[in-house]
Amino acid sequence: MFSIGDFAKHGRVSVRMLRHYDAIGLLLPARVDPFTGYRGYEAAQLARLNRVIALKDLGFTLQQVTAIVDEQVSAEELRGMLRLRQAELAAAVEEAAVRLARVESRLRTIESEGRMPSDDVVVKSIPAVRVARLSAVAEGFEPEHIGPVIGPLFGRLCGLLDEAGLTAAGPGLAYYEEAEPGSERVRAFAAVPVNAEPDPGYGFEIADLPALPAVATIVHRGAMDDVLTTSQTLARWIDSTGHRSLGYARELYLELTEDPAGWVTELQEPITTA
């Protein structure tokens, strides 16, 4: 028989927690001295304590934990609860990883402030180009909104091009427009240059993108989720040289590798001349 203090040490929990579990009937002492009120616990009760703590750490409420350890739910129901909680935790971990990547990207951008390699920016003209394209609306221009939209668009477009027997006439590109006036929603276009005439049988649109007489360009190396530092370098250059942006930058994918860290992308932002 262990005192409540010793049992707490062996269970790696607090005495206060054990008292609470006693009060709600979740883990009763094996014995309570009728004269002193001291609680006594047996080593065999560690098994129940371990289950209680494990279920609690999985996010179950104490009411649910009580039902589970008292076998008020079937084994099938318990498996379903655990699978659901497993999926919830996996989703939370994935979301946390995405948020961490965004924080790291923003931190790198902050650390680069004040360093503006202007020789990385080149002004040039972009000729008109005929493209096959698909589009969809993203809720905003933040990477967490754009990435889940533009990636699948390119996947669908490449599959449709194969079905149509068309090959790319140049590197793919993405470009963006306001979805509605005054809205933060953005229409994202996935496009691939092609030498083809429009055909209603295609599952995509053939469009001619107009020439751009002046664009400020900069090369980004790495995943597009980490483009913030590069795009803000371009923005600072545009502002410092007296130019004015005329819209969203195009993204020309010069090199795509299996690992996004090896991607090479040219940002092409239309500007007015100084």
Protein Blocks (a to p, Z undefined) as FASTA:
>chain_A
ZZfklmmmmnopafklmmmmmmnomaccfbdcfklopacddfklmmmmmmmmmmmmnopa
fklmmmmmnopacfklmmmmmmmmmmmmmmmmmmmmmmmmmmmmmmmmmmmgoiacfklp
ccdddddddddddddddfbfbfklmmmmmmmmmmmmmmmmmmnopacfbdcddddddfbg
hiabdcddddddddddddfkbcbdcddddddfbdcddddedjfklmmmmmmmmmmmmmmn
opacebdcddddfbacfblklpccddddddddZZ
